[in-house]
Amino acid sequence: MPPRRRHQSKGKRALNEAARLADRLQRAGYTKRDIARIIDRDPSLVSQFYTKNKGAAFVPALQEVLTAIEAGGITDLPELTAIAARHITRRTTASGTRARVRGKAVLITPTGTGTGRVAAQAISSGSTRLRPLIAEAARLGLRLAFTVRLAKTGYVHPSGSRTDSPGIRRDVIQRGDHSEERSYGSAQTGGFDARDFARRVDATGGDVTAAVHQWLVETGRIHPDAHILHLEVRTWRPRQR
């Protein structure tokens, strides 16, 4: 009599609805990163549809996006993002109040002050957590500034050059890994129109990293092959004249 097997192989866990919808979007030609942009979340969350059974809150939005693609022929990421946004609702706590969203990029105070920071993994995935901050700042007509960190060799101008960042009193911050942080725009110099940067972000399909990188290259501040290591965005309300 053959010995009984103590362990039977388990079949693969069935995918939840969010993962199945994500699979359909991928078959339609969209990557997990694209899906993350559409629902305005980090790509790691899309992976968790498969590994941690997450994503139930995004099912209605993903269904509407698929309908727009399959029935309406809509393929533009900003349009799909706008469609998804109308069908994404915030989670509620046990007491029925709206759950807090993790991440600092979406909070803007009544004075217009807001700050969002990303690094490493978020940078490589397009800094999508900063997109709501920029979009809200644009809606409110705020000003915007940002700080980037690059390898020293990535900058065109030497440290402290007024050509690179005129009027910024804040010193260049040099790091031990041969990188530097430099700031662009401030309340003293007037900063940048958040609406302009929001348009740039929309033009890159929601990729904030790419939009900032493009601006830095276009204005002759960094080399095209430079890689952003850290990004911080700050907002404030312009002074009334």
Biotite code that builds the C-alpha atoms (Angstrom):
import biotite.structure as struc

atoms = struc.array([
    struc.Atom([0.000, 0.000, 0.000], chain_id="A", res_id=1, res_name="MET", atom_name="CA", element="C"),
    struc.Atom([1.614, 3.290, -1.033], chain_id="A", res_id=2, res_name="PRO", atom_name="CA", element="C"),
    struc.Atom([2.200, 5.804, 1.773], chain_id="A", res_id=3, res_name="PRO", atom_name="CA", element="C"),
    struc.Atom([-0.359, 8.569, 2.079], chain_id="A", res_id=4, res_name="ARG", atom_name="CA", element="C"),
    struc.Atom([0.783, 11.982, 1.016], chain_id="A", res_id=5, res_name="ARG", atom_name="CA", element="C"),
    struc.Atom([0.781, 14.335, 3.968], chain_id="A", res_id=6, res_name="ARG", atom_name="CA", element="C"),
    struc.Atom([0.459, 17.482, 1.873], chain_id="A", res_id=7, res_name="HIS", atom_name="CA", element="C"),
    struc.Atom([-1.642, 18.017, -1.168], chain_id="A", res_id=8, res_name="GLN", atom_name="CA", element="C"),
    struc.Atom([-0.640, 20.699, -3.610], chain_id="A", res_id=9, res_name="SER", atom_name="CA", element="C"),
    struc.Atom([-2.848, 23.712, -3.416], chain_id="A", res_id=10, res_name="LYS", atom_name="CA", element="C"),
    struc.Atom([-4.235, 25.291, -6.553], chain_id="A", res_id=11, res_name="GLY", atom_name="CA", element="C"),
    struc.Atom([-3.573, 28.874, -7.352], chain_id="A", res_id=12, res_name="LYS", atom_name="CA", element="C"),
    struc.Atom([-5.746, 31.296, -5.433], chain_id="A", res_id=13, res_name="ARG", atom_name="CA", element="C"),
    struc.Atom([-8.548, 32.682, -7.565], chain_id="A", res_id=14, res_name="ALA", atom_name="CA", element="C"),
    struc.Atom([-8.027, 36.271, -8.635], chain_id="A", res_id=15, res_name="LEU", atom_name="CA", element="C"),
    struc.Atom([-10.313, 38.901, -7.173], chain_id="A", res_id=16, res_name="ASN", atom_name="CA", element="C"),
    struc.Atom([-12.401, 41.139, -9.425], chain_id="A", res_id=17, res_name="GLU", atom_name="CA", element="C"),
    struc.Atom([-9.883, 44.006, -9.386], chain_id="A", res_id=18, res_name="ALA", atom_name="CA", element="C"),
    struc.Atom([-7.100, 41.671, -10.526], chain_id="A", res_id=19, res_name="ALA", atom_name="CA", element="C"),
    struc.Atom([-9.302, 40.194, -13.270], chain_id="A", res_id=20, res_name="ARG", atom_name="CA", element="C"),
    struc.Atom([-10.117, 43.678, -14.539], chain_id="A", res_id=21, res_name="LEU", atom_name="CA", element="C"),
    struc.Atom([-6.434, 44.607, -14.373], chain_id="A", res_id=22, res_name="ALA", atom_name="CA", element="C"),
    struc.Atom([-5.656, 41.504, -16.450], chain_id="A", res_id=23, res_name="ASP", atom_name="CA", element="C"),
    struc.Atom([-8.167, 42.607, -19.074], chain_id="A", res_id=24, res_name="ARG", atom_name="CA", element="C"),
    struc.Atom([-6.586, 46.051, -19.204], chain_id="A", res_id=25, res_name="LEU", atom_name="CA", element="C"),
    struc.Atom([-3.162, 44.481, -19.648], chain_id="A", res_id=26, res_name="GLN", atom_name="CA", element="C"),
    struc.Atom([-4.477, 42.331, -22.492], chain_id="A", res_id=27, res_name="ARG", atom_name="CA", element="C"),
    struc.Atom([-5.740, 45.580, -24.028], chain_id="A", res_id=28, res_name="ALA", atom_name="CA", element="C"),
    struc.Atom([-2.169, 46.888, -24.010], chain_id="A", res_id=29, res_name="GLY", atom_name="CA", element="C"),
    struc.Atom([-1.927, 48.775, -20.699], chain_id="A", res_id=30, res_name="TYR", atom_name="CA", element="C"),
    struc.Atom([0.814, 48.106, -18.159], chain_id="A", res_id=31, res_name="THR", atom_name="CA", element="C"),
    struc.Atom([0.398, 47.952, -14.386], chain_id="A", res_id=32, res_name="LYS", atom_name="CA", element="C"),
    struc.Atom([2.022, 51.359, -14.290], chain_id="A", res_id=33, res_name="ARG", atom_name="CA", element="C"),
    struc.Atom([-0.610, 52.657, -16.731], chain_id="A", res_id=34, res_name="ASP", atom_name="CA", element="C"),
    struc.Atom([-3.380, 51.191, -14.573], chain_id="A", res_id=35, res_name="ILE", atom_name="CA", element="C"),
    struc.Atom([-1.884, 52.896, -11.513], chain_id="A", res_id=36, res_name="ALA", atom_name="CA", element="C"),
    struc.Atom([-1.932, 56.229, -13.343], chain_id="A", res_id=37, res_name="ARG", atom_name="CA", element="C"),
    struc.Atom([-5.534, 55.694, -14.375], chain_id="A", res_id=38, res_name="ILE", atom_name="CA", element="C"),
    struc.Atom([-6.674, 55.150, -10.778], chain_id="A", res_id=39, res_name="ILE", atom_name="CA", element="C"),
    struc.Atom([-4.164, 57.735, -9.501], chain_id="A", res_id=40, res_name="ASP", atom_name="CA", element="C"),
    struc.Atom([-2.380, 55.368, -7.164], chain_id="A", res_id=41, res_name="ARG", atom_name="CA", element="C"),
    struc.Atom([1.097, 53.868, -6.785], chain_id="A", res_id=42, res_name="ASP", atom_name="CA", element="C"),
    struc.Atom([1.877, 50.842, -9.029], chain_id="A", res_id=43, res_name="PRO", atom_name="CA", element="C"),
    struc.Atom([2.587, 48.777, -5.902], chain_id="A", res_id=44, res_name="SER", atom_name="CA", element="C"),
    struc.Atom([-1.144, 48.878, -5.131], chain_id="A", res_id=45, res_name="LEU", atom_name="CA", element="C"),
    struc.Atom([-1.960, 47.293, -8.493], chain_id="A", res_id=46, res_name="VAL", atom_name="CA", element="C"),
    struc.Atom([0.452, 44.461, -7.677], chain_id="A", res_id=47, res_name="SER", atom_name="CA", element="C"),
    struc.Atom([-1.384, 44.012, -4.385], chain_id="A", res_id=48, res_name="GLN", atom_name="CA", element="C"),
    struc.Atom([-4.587, 43.245, -6.334], chain_id="A", res_id=49, res_name="PHE", atom_name="CA", element="C"),
    struc.Atom([-2.857, 39.921, -7.001], chain_id="A", res_id=50, res_name="TYR", atom_name="CA", element="C"),
    struc.Atom([-0.795, 39.351, -3.866], chain_id="A", res_id=51, res_name="THR", atom_name="CA", element="C"),
    struc.Atom([-2.938, 40.802, -1.053], chain_id="A", res_id=52, res_name="LYS", atom_name="CA", element="C"),
    struc.Atom([-6.475, 40.644, -2.474], chain_id="A", res_id=53, res_name="ASN", atom_name="CA", element="C"),
    struc.Atom([-6.767, 44.435, -2.527], chain_id="A", res_id=54, res_name="LYS", atom_name="CA", element="C"),
    struc.Atom([-8.564, 46.682, -4.998], chain_id="A", res_id=55, res_name="GLY", atom_name="CA", element="C"),
    struc.Atom([-12.278, 46.210, -4.262], chain_id="A", res_id=56, res_name="ALA", atom_name="CA", element="C"),
    struc.Atom([-12.779, 49.985, -4.028], chain_id="A", res_id=57, res_name="ALA", atom_name="CA", element="C"),
    struc.Atom([-11.484, 50.402, -7.593], chain_id="A", res_id=58, res_name="PHE", atom_name="CA", element="C"),
    struc.Atom([-13.695, 47.792, -9.290], chain_id="A", res_id=59, res_name="VAL", atom_name="CA", element="C"),
    struc.Atom([-16.409, 50.276, -10.445], chain_id="A", res_id=60, res_name="PRO", atom_name="CA", element="C"),
    struc.Atom([-13.757, 52.623, -11.840], chain_id="A", res_id=61, res_name="ALA", atom_name="CA", element="C"),
    struc.Atom([-11.919, 49.823, -13.661], chain_id="A", res_id=62, res_name="LEU", atom_name="CA", element="C"),
    struc.Atom([-15.187, 48.542, -15.124], chain_id="A", res_id=63, res_name="GLN", atom_name="CA", element="C"),
    struc.Atom([-16.035, 52.010, -16.454], chain_id="A", res_id=64, res_name="GLU", atom_name="CA", element="C"),
    struc.Atom([-12.539, 52.396, -17.883], chain_id="A", res_id=65, res_name="VAL", atom_name="CA", element="C"),
    struc.Atom([-12.808, 49.064, -19.704], chain_id="A", res_id=66, res_name="LEU", atom_name="CA", element="C"),
    struc.Atom([-16.194, 50.061, -21.099], chain_id="A", res_id=67, res_name="THR", atom_name="CA", element="C"),
    struc.Atom([-14.706, 53.341, -22.317], chain_id="A", res_id=68, res_name="ALA", atom_name="CA", element="C"),
    struc.Atom([-11.871, 51.465, -24.035], chain_id="A", res_id=69, res_name="ILE", atom_name="CA", element="C"),
    struc.Atom([-13.867, 48.586, -25.502], chain_id="A", res_id=70, res_name="GLU", atom_name="CA", element="C"),
    struc.Atom([-17.106, 50.357, -26.394], chain_id="A", res_id=71, res_name="ALA", atom_name="CA", element="C"),
    struc.Atom([-16.056, 53.976, -26.708], chain_id="A", res_id=72, res_name="GLY", atom_name="CA", element="C"),
    struc.Atom([-12.626, 53.576, -28.258], chain_id="A", res_id=73, res_name="GLY", atom_name="CA", element="C"),
    struc.Atom([-11.055, 55.920, -25.699], chain_id="A", res_id=74, res_name="ILE", atom_name="CA", element="C"),
    struc.Atom([-7.341, 55.197, -25.244], chain_id="A", res_id=75, res_name="THR", atom_name="CA", element="C"),
    struc.Atom([-5.863, 58.462, -23.922], chain_id="A", res_id=76, res_name="ASP", atom_name="CA", element="C"),
    struc.Atom([-4.586, 58.018, -20.343], chain_id="A", res_id=77, res_name="LEU", atom_name="CA", element="C"),
    struc.Atom([-5.690, 61.466, -19.048], chain_id="A", res_id=78, res_name="PRO", atom_name="CA", element="C"),
    struc.Atom([-9.215, 60.828, -20.374], chain_id="A", res_id=79, res_name="GLU", atom_name="CA", element="C"),
    struc.Atom([-9.309, 57.384, -18.787], chain_id="A", res_id=80, res_name="LEU", atom_name="CA", element="C"),
    struc.Atom([-8.024, 58.884, -15.525], chain_id="A", res_id=81, res_name="THR", atom_name="CA", element="C"),
    struc.Atom([-10.852, 61.429, -15.558], chain_id="A", res_id=82, res_name="ALA", atom_name="CA", element="C"),
    struc.Atom([-13.392, 58.647, -16.146], chain_id="A", res_id=83, res_name="ILE", atom_name="CA", element="C"),
    struc.Atom([-11.970, 56.558, -13.316], chain_id="A", res_id=84, res_name="ALA", atom_name="CA", element="C"),
    struc.Atom([-11.920, 59.512, -10.891], chain_id="A", res_id=85, res_name="ALA", atom_name="CA", element="C"),
    struc.Atom([-15.715, 59.829, -11.114], chain_id="A", res_id=86, res_name="ARG", atom_name="CA", element="C"),
    struc.Atom([-16.114, 56.275, -9.824], chain_id="A", res_id=87, res_name="HIS", atom_name="CA", element="C"),
    struc.Atom([-13.505, 56.129, -7.052], chain_id="A", res_id=88, res_name="ILE", atom_name="CA", element="C"),
    struc.Atom([-14.842, 56.733, -3.547], chain_id="A", res_id=89, res_name="THR", atom_name="CA", element="C"),
    struc.Atom([-12.883, 56.972, -0.337], chain_id="A", res_id=90, res_name="ARG", atom_name="CA", element="C"),
    struc.Atom([-12.997, 54.087, 2.130], chain_id="A", res_id=91, res_name="ARG", atom_name="CA", element="C"),
    struc.Atom([-14.922, 54.571, 5.379], chain_id="A", res_id=92, res_name="THR", atom_name="CA", element="C"),
    struc.Atom([-13.926, 53.606, 8.892], chain_id="A", res_id=93, res_name="THR", atom_name="CA", element="C"),
    struc.Atom([-15.991, 51.402, 11.212], chain_id="A", res_id=94, res_name="ALA", atom_name="CA", element="C"),
    struc.Atom([-17.694, 54.529, 12.540], chain_id="A", res_id=95, res_name="SER", atom_name="CA", element="C"),
    struc.Atom([-18.694, 55.581, 9.037], chain_id="A", res_id=96, res_name="GLY", atom_name="CA", element="C"),
    struc.Atom([-16.263, 58.471, 8.625], chain_id="A", res_id=97, res_name="THR", atom_name="CA", element="C"),
    struc.Atom([-14.034, 58.785, 5.580], chain_id="A", res_id=98, res_name="ARG", atom_name="CA", element="C"),
    struc.Atom([-10.752, 56.934, 5.961], chain_id="A", res_id=99, res_name="ALA", atom_name="CA", element="C"),
    struc.Atom([-7.547, 58.937, 5.793], chain_id="A", res_id=100, res_name="ARG", atom_name="CA", element="C"),
    struc.Atom([-5.418, 58.530, 2.701], chain_id="A", res_id=101, res_name="VAL", atom_name="CA", element="C"),
    struc.Atom([-1.806, 57.638, 3.381], chain_id="A", res_id=102, res_name="ARG", atom_name="CA", element="C"),
    struc.Atom([0.556, 60.100, 1.806], chain_id="A", res_id=103, res_name="GLY", atom_name="CA", element="C"),
    struc.Atom([1.259, 63.777, 2.357], chain_id="A", res_id=104, res_name="LYS", atom_name="CA", element="C"),
    struc.Atom([0.823, 64.994, -1.194], chain_id="A", res_id=105, res_name="ALA", atom_name="CA", element="C"),
    struc.Atom([-2.925, 65.704, -1.101], chain_id="A", res_id=106, res_name="VAL", atom_name="CA", element="C"),
    struc.Atom([-3.099, 68.105, 1.874], chain_id="A", res_id=107, res_name="LEU", atom_name="CA", element="C"),
    struc.Atom([-3.254, 71.825, 1.125], chain_id="A", res_id=108, res_name="ILE", atom_name="CA", element="C"),
    struc.Atom([-4.031, 74.189, 3.995], chain_id="A", res_id=109, res_name="THR", atom_name="CA", element="C"),
    struc.Atom([-6.432, 77.154, 3.705], chain_id="A", res_id=110, res_name="PRO", atom_name="CA", element="C"),
    struc.Atom([-3.399, 79.406, 3.178], chain_id="A", res_id=111, res_name="THR", atom_name="CA", element="C"),
    struc.Atom([-2.416, 77.341, 0.142], chain_id="A", res_id=112, res_name="GLY", atom_name="CA", element="C"),
    struc.Atom([0.571, 75.703, 1.787], chain_id="A", res_id=113, res_name="THR", atom_name="CA", element="C"),
    struc.Atom([1.158, 72.127, 0.705], chain_id="A", res_id=114, res_name="GLY", atom_name="CA", element="C"),
    struc.Atom([4.177, 69.838, 0.482], chain_id="A", res_id=115, res_name="THR", atom_name="CA", element="C"),
    struc.Atom([4.736, 66.480, -1.160], chain_id="A", res_id=116, res_name="GLY", atom_name="CA", element="C"),
    struc.Atom([7.929, 64.432, -1.227], chain_id="A", res_id=117, res_name="ARG", atom_name="CA", element="C"),
    struc.Atom([8.846, 61.261, -3.088], chain_id="A", res_id=118, res_name="VAL", atom_name="CA", element="C"),
    struc.Atom([12.008, 59.239, -3.580], chain_id="A", res_id=119, res_name="ALA", atom_name="CA", element="C"),
    struc.Atom([13.404, 55.989, -4.949], chain_id="A", res_id=120, res_name="ALA", atom_name="CA", element="C"),
    struc.Atom([10.498, 53.673, -5.785], chain_id="A", res_id=121, res_name="GLN", atom_name="CA", element="C"),
    struc.Atom([7.957, 56.475, -6.243], chain_id="A", res_id=122, res_name="ALA", atom_name="CA", element="C"),
    struc.Atom([10.362, 58.397, -8.490], chain_id="A", res_id=123, res_name="ILE", atom_name="CA", element="C"),
    struc.Atom([10.782, 55.410, -10.814], chain_id="A", res_id=124, res_name="SER", atom_name="CA", element="C"),
    struc.Atom([7.009, 54.968, -11.048], chain_id="A", res_id=125, res_name="SER", atom_name="CA", element="C"),
    struc.Atom([6.398, 58.574, -12.066], chain_id="A", res_id=126, res_name="GLY", atom_name="CA", element="C"),
    struc.Atom([5.865, 60.247, -8.666], chain_id="A", res_id=127, res_name="SER", atom_name="CA", element="C"),
    struc.Atom([2.116, 59.754, -9.112], chain_id="A", res_id=128, res_name="THR", atom_name="CA", element="C"),
    struc.Atom([1.476, 60.605, -5.448], chain_id="A", res_id=129, res_name="ARG", atom_name="CA", element="C"),
    struc.Atom([2.394, 64.206, -6.263], chain_id="A", res_id=130, res_name="LEU", atom_name="CA", element="C"),
    struc.Atom([-0.131, 64.534, -9.070], chain_id="A", res_id=131, res_name="ARG", atom_name="CA", element="C"),
    struc.Atom([-3.130, 65.293, -6.785], chain_id="A", res_id=132, res_name="PRO", atom_name="CA", element="C"),
    struc.Atom([-1.127, 68.024, -5.052], chain_id="A", res_id=133, res_name="LEU", atom_name="CA", element="C"),
    struc.Atom([-0.256, 69.697, -8.360], chain_id="A", res_id=134, res_name="ILE", atom_name="CA", element="C"),
    struc.Atom([-3.798, 69.292, -9.720], chain_id="A", res_id=135, res_name="ALA", atom_name="CA", element="C"),
    struc.Atom([-5.350, 70.816, -6.594], chain_id="A", res_id=136, res_name="GLU", atom_name="CA", element="C"),
    struc.Atom([-2.807, 73.642, -6.591], chain_id="A", res_id=137, res_name="ALA", atom_name="CA", element="C"),
    struc.Atom([-3.725, 74.366, -10.217], chain_id="A", res_id=138, res_name="ALA", atom_name="CA", element="C"),
    struc.Atom([-7.436, 74.354, -9.373], chain_id="A", res_id=139, res_name="ARG", atom_name="CA", element="C"),
    struc.Atom([-6.860, 76.842, -6.553], chain_id="A", res_id=140, res_name="LEU", atom_name="CA", element="C"),
    struc.Atom([-4.583, 79.077, -8.639], chain_id="A", res_id=141, res_name="GLY", atom_name="CA", element="C"),
    struc.Atom([-1.568, 78.556, -6.365], chain_id="A", res_id=142, res_name="LEU", atom_name="CA", element="C"),
    struc.Atom([2.130, 79.049, -6.962], chain_id="A", res_id=143, res_name="ARG", atom_name="CA", element="C"),
    struc.Atom([4.552, 76.164, -6.961], chain_id="A", res_id=144, res_name="LEU", atom_name="CA", element="C"),
    struc.Atom([8.228, 75.408, -6.352], chain_id="A", res_id=145, res_name="ALA", atom_name="CA", element="C"),
    struc.Atom([10.201, 72.202, -6.215], chain_id="A", res_id=146, res_name="PHE", atom_name="CA", element="C"),
    struc.Atom([13.471, 70.693, -5.059], chain_id="A", res_id=147, res_name="THR", atom_name="CA", element="C"),
    struc.Atom([15.282, 67.922, -6.913], chain_id="A", res_id=148, res_name="VAL", atom_name="CA", element="C"),
    struc.Atom([18.257, 65.773, -6.011], chain_id="A", res_id=149, res_name="ARG", atom_name="CA", element="C"),
    struc.Atom([20.574, 64.513, -8.739], chain_id="A", res_id=150, res_name="LEU", atom_name="CA", element="C"),
    struc.Atom([24.101, 63.217, -9.059], chain_id="A", res_id=151, res_name="ALA", atom_name="CA", element="C"),
    struc.Atom([26.405, 66.252, -9.233], chain_id="A", res_id=152, res_name="LYS", atom_name="CA", element="C"),
    struc.Atom([27.373, 65.313, -12.778], chain_id="A", res_id=153, res_name="THR", atom_name="CA", element="C"),
    struc.Atom([23.718, 65.555, -13.836], chain_id="A", res_id=154, res_name="GLY", atom_name="CA", element="C"),
    struc.Atom([23.591, 69.347, -13.464], chain_id="A", res_id=155, res_name="TYR", atom_name="CA", element="C"),
    struc.Atom([24.723, 71.642, -16.275], chain_id="A", res_id=156, res_name="VAL", atom_name="CA", element="C"),
    struc.Atom([25.678, 74.617, -14.073], chain_id="A", res_id=157, res_name="HIS", atom_name="CA", element="C"),
    struc.Atom([28.090, 74.520, -11.108], chain_id="A", res_id=158, res_name="PRO", atom_name="CA", element="C"),
    struc.Atom([26.878, 74.607, -7.512], chain_id="A", res_id=159, res_name="SER", atom_name="CA", element="C"),
    struc.Atom([25.491, 77.968, -6.442], chain_id="A", res_id=160, res_name="GLY", atom_name="CA", element="C"),
    struc.Atom([25.198, 79.325, -9.983], chain_id="A", res_id=161, res_name="SER", atom_name="CA", element="C"),
    struc.Atom([22.650, 82.159, -10.200], chain_id="A", res_id=162, res_name="ARG", atom_name="CA", element="C"),
    struc.Atom([21.962, 81.080, -13.764], chain_id="A", res_id=163, res_name="THR", atom_name="CA", element="C"),
    struc.Atom([20.751, 77.735, -12.446], chain_id="A", res_id=164, res_name="ASP", atom_name="CA", element="C"),
    struc.Atom([18.385, 79.033, -9.765], chain_id="A", res_id=165, res_name="SER", atom_name="CA", element="C"),
    struc.Atom([18.399, 82.847, -9.571], chain_id="A", res_id=166, res_name="PRO", atom_name="CA", element="C"),
    struc.Atom([17.170, 84.478, -6.400], chain_id="A", res_id=167, res_name="GLY", atom_name="CA", element="C"),
    struc.Atom([17.161, 81.320, -4.272], chain_id="A", res_id=168, res_name="ILE", atom_name="CA", element="C"),
    struc.Atom([18.953, 82.100, -1.013], chain_id="A", res_id=169, res_name="ARG", atom_name="CA", element="C"),
    struc.Atom([18.792, 78.517, 0.192], chain_id="A", res_id=170, res_name="ARG", atom_name="CA", element="C"),
    struc.Atom([22.237, 76.907, -0.156], chain_id="A", res_id=171, res_name="ASP", atom_name="CA", element="C"),
    struc.Atom([22.756, 73.871, -2.350], chain_id="A", res_id=172, res_name="VAL", atom_name="CA", element="C"),
    struc.Atom([22.626, 70.748, -0.177], chain_id="A", res_id=173, res_name="ILE", atom_name="CA", element="C"),
    struc.Atom([25.427, 68.327, -0.937], chain_id="A", res_id=174, res_name="GLN", atom_name="CA", element="C"),
    struc.Atom([25.029, 64.675, -0.005], chain_id="A", res_id=175, res_name="ARG", atom_name="CA", element="C"),
    struc.Atom([27.635, 62.045, 0.837], chain_id="A", res_id=176, res_name="GLY", atom_name="CA", element="C"),
    struc.Atom([26.663, 59.961, -2.185], chain_id="A", res_id=177, res_name="ASP", atom_name="CA", element="C"),
    struc.Atom([27.962, 62.688, -4.569], chain_id="A", res_id=178, res_name="HIS", atom_name="CA", element="C"),
    struc.Atom([24.479, 64.048, -5.226], chain_id="A", res_id=179, res_name="SER", atom_name="CA", element="C"),
    struc.Atom([23.097, 67.568, -4.718], chain_id="A", res_id=180, res_name="GLU", atom_name="CA", element="C"),
    struc.Atom([19.710, 69.027, -3.859], chain_id="A", res_id=181, res_name="GLU", atom_name="CA", element="C"),
    struc.Atom([18.775, 72.222, -5.658], chain_id="A", res_id=182, res_name="ARG", atom_name="CA", element="C"),
    struc.Atom([15.614, 74.301, -5.336], chain_id="A", res_id=183, res_name="SER", atom_name="CA", element="C"),
    struc.Atom([13.729, 75.983, -8.154], chain_id="A", res_id=184, res_name="TYR", atom_name="CA", element="C"),
    struc.Atom([11.216, 78.690, -7.377], chain_id="A", res_id=185, res_name="GLY", atom_name="CA", element="C"),
    struc.Atom([10.300, 80.264, -4.037], chain_id="A", res_id=186, res_name="SER", atom_name="CA", element="C"),
    struc.Atom([7.782, 82.644, -2.487], chain_id="A", res_id=187, res_name="ALA", atom_name="CA", element="C"),
    struc.Atom([10.420, 85.390, -2.737], chain_id="A", res_id=188, res_name="GLN", atom_name="CA", element="C"),
    struc.Atom([10.929, 84.928, -6.480], chain_id="A", res_id=189, res_name="THR", atom_name="CA", element="C"),
    struc.Atom([7.262, 84.215, -7.215], chain_id="A", res_id=190, res_name="GLY", atom_name="CA", element="C"),
    struc.Atom([7.683, 80.552, -8.065], chain_id="A", res_id=191, res_name="GLY", atom_name="CA", element="C"),
    struc.Atom([5.817, 78.940, -10.943], chain_id="A", res_id=192, res_name="PHE", atom_name="CA", element="C"),
    struc.Atom([2.177, 78.861, -11.984], chain_id="A", res_id=193, res_name="ASP", atom_name="CA", element="C"),
    struc.Atom([0.802, 75.526, -10.765], chain_id="A", res_id=194, res_name="ALA", atom_name="CA", element="C"),
    struc.Atom([-1.552, 75.470, -13.760], chain_id="A", res_id=195, res_name="ARG", atom_name="CA", element="C"),
    struc.Atom([1.406, 75.382, -16.135], chain_id="A", res_id=196, res_name="ASP", atom_name="CA", element="C"),
    struc.Atom([2.956, 72.445, -14.313], chain_id="A", res_id=197, res_name="PHE", atom_name="CA", element="C"),
    struc.Atom([-0.399, 70.665, -14.152], chain_id="A", res_id=198, res_name="ALA", atom_name="CA", element="C"),
    struc.Atom([-0.605, 70.928, -17.943], chain_id="A", res_id=199, res_name="ARG", atom_name="CA", element="C"),
    struc.Atom([2.919, 69.540, -18.226], chain_id="A", res_id=200, res_name="ARG", atom_name="CA", element="C"),
    struc.Atom([1.990, 66.606, -15.986], chain_id="A", res_id=201, res_name="VAL", atom_name="CA", element="C"),
    struc.Atom([-1.140, 65.922, -18.032], chain_id="A", res_id=202, res_name="ASP", atom_name="CA", element="C"),
    struc.Atom([0.955, 65.994, -21.218], chain_id="A", res_id=203, res_name="ALA", atom_name="CA", element="C"),
    struc.Atom([3.164, 63.211, -19.819], chain_id="A", res_id=204, res_name="THR", atom_name="CA", element="C"),
    struc.Atom([0.172, 61.054, -18.910], chain_id="A", res_id=205, res_name="GLY", atom_name="CA", element="C"),
    struc.Atom([0.426, 61.892, -15.203], chain_id="A", res_id=206, res_name="GLY", atom_name="CA", element="C"),
    struc.Atom([4.159, 61.206, -14.875], chain_id="A", res_id=207, res_name="ASP", atom_name="CA", element="C"),
    struc.Atom([5.323, 63.995, -12.536], chain_id="A", res_id=208, res_name="VAL", atom_name="CA", element="C"),
    struc.Atom([8.945, 62.823, -12.644], chain_id="A", res_id=209, res_name="THR", atom_name="CA", element="C"),
    struc.Atom([8.979, 63.053, -16.441], chain_id="A", res_id=210, res_name="ALA", atom_name="CA", element="C"),
    struc.Atom([7.319, 66.485, -16.420], chain_id="A", res_id=211, res_name="ALA", atom_name="CA", element="C"),
    struc.Atom([9.878, 67.946, -13.995], chain_id="A", res_id=212, res_name="VAL", atom_name="CA", element="C"),
    struc.Atom([12.771, 66.259, -15.809], chain_id="A", res_id=213, res_name="HIS", atom_name="CA", element="C"),
    struc.Atom([11.540, 67.667, -19.124], chain_id="A", res_id=214, res_name="GLN", atom_name="CA", element="C"),
    struc.Atom([11.336, 71.212, -17.697], chain_id="A", res_id=215, res_name="TRP", atom_name="CA", element="C"),
    struc.Atom([14.858, 70.965, -16.268], chain_id="A", res_id=216, res_name="LEU", atom_name="CA", element="C"),
    struc.Atom([16.234, 69.758, -19.610], chain_id="A", res_id=217, res_name="VAL", atom_name="CA", element="C"),
    struc.Atom([14.296, 72.349, -21.660], chain_id="A", res_id=218, res_name="GLU", atom_name="CA", element="C"),
    struc.Atom([15.591, 75.186, -19.477], chain_id="A", res_id=219, res_name="THR", atom_name="CA", element="C"),
    struc.Atom([19.178, 73.965, -19.707], chain_id="A", res_id=220, res_name="GLY", atom_name="CA", element="C"),
    struc.Atom([19.601, 73.023, -16.071], chain_id="A", res_id=221, res_name="ARG", atom_name="CA", element="C"),
    struc.Atom([20.316, 69.283, -16.280], chain_id="A", res_id=222, res_name="ILE", atom_name="CA", element="C"),
    struc.Atom([21.678, 66.868, -18.855], chain_id="A", res_id=223, res_name="HIS", atom_name="CA", element="C"),
    struc.Atom([19.095, 64.723, -20.712], chain_id="A", res_id=224, res_name="PRO", atom_name="CA", element="C"),
    struc.Atom([20.472, 61.496, -19.229], chain_id="A", res_id=225, res_name="ASP", atom_name="CA", element="C"),
    struc.Atom([20.353, 62.801, -15.632], chain_id="A", res_id=226, res_name="ALA", atom_name="CA", element="C"),
    struc.Atom([18.290, 60.741, -13.192], chain_id="A", res_id=227, res_name="HIS", atom_name="CA", element="C"),
    struc.Atom([16.151, 62.388, -10.482], chain_id="A", res_id=228, res_name="ILE", atom_name="CA", element="C"),
    struc.Atom([16.767, 60.767, -7.076], chain_id="A", res_id=229, res_name="LEU", atom_name="CA", element="C"),
    struc.Atom([14.451, 62.845, -4.910], chain_id="A", res_id=230, res_name="HIS", atom_name="CA", element="C"),
    struc.Atom([11.629, 65.267, -5.649], chain_id="A", res_id=231, res_name="LEU", atom_name="CA", element="C"),
    struc.Atom([9.754, 67.665, -3.402], chain_id="A", res_id=232, res_name="GLU", atom_name="CA", element="C"),
    struc.Atom([6.917, 69.988, -4.466], chain_id="A", res_id=233, res_name="VAL", atom_name="CA", element="C"),
    struc.Atom([5.747, 72.984, -2.405], chain_id="A", res_id=234, res_name="ARG", atom_name="CA", element="C"),
    struc.Atom([2.733, 75.235, -2.949], chain_id="A", res_id=235, res_name="THR", atom_name="CA", element="C"),
    struc.Atom([1.487, 78.530, -1.562], chain_id="A", res_id=236, res_name="TRP", atom_name="CA", element="C"),
    struc.Atom([-1.104, 81.204, -2.291], chain_id="A", res_id=237, res_name="ARG", atom_name="CA", element="C"),
    struc.Atom([0.266, 84.213, -4.208], chain_id="A", res_id=238, res_name="PRO", atom_name="CA", element="C"),
    struc.Atom([0.213, 87.558, -2.454], chain_id="A", res_id=239, res_name="ARG", atom_name="CA", element="C"),
    struc.Atom([-2.531, 89.913, -3.480], chain_id="A", res_id=240, res_name="GLN", atom_name="CA", element="C"),
    struc.Atom([-1.192, 93.020, -5.152], chain_id="A", res_id=241, res_name="ARG", atom_name="CA", element="C"),
])
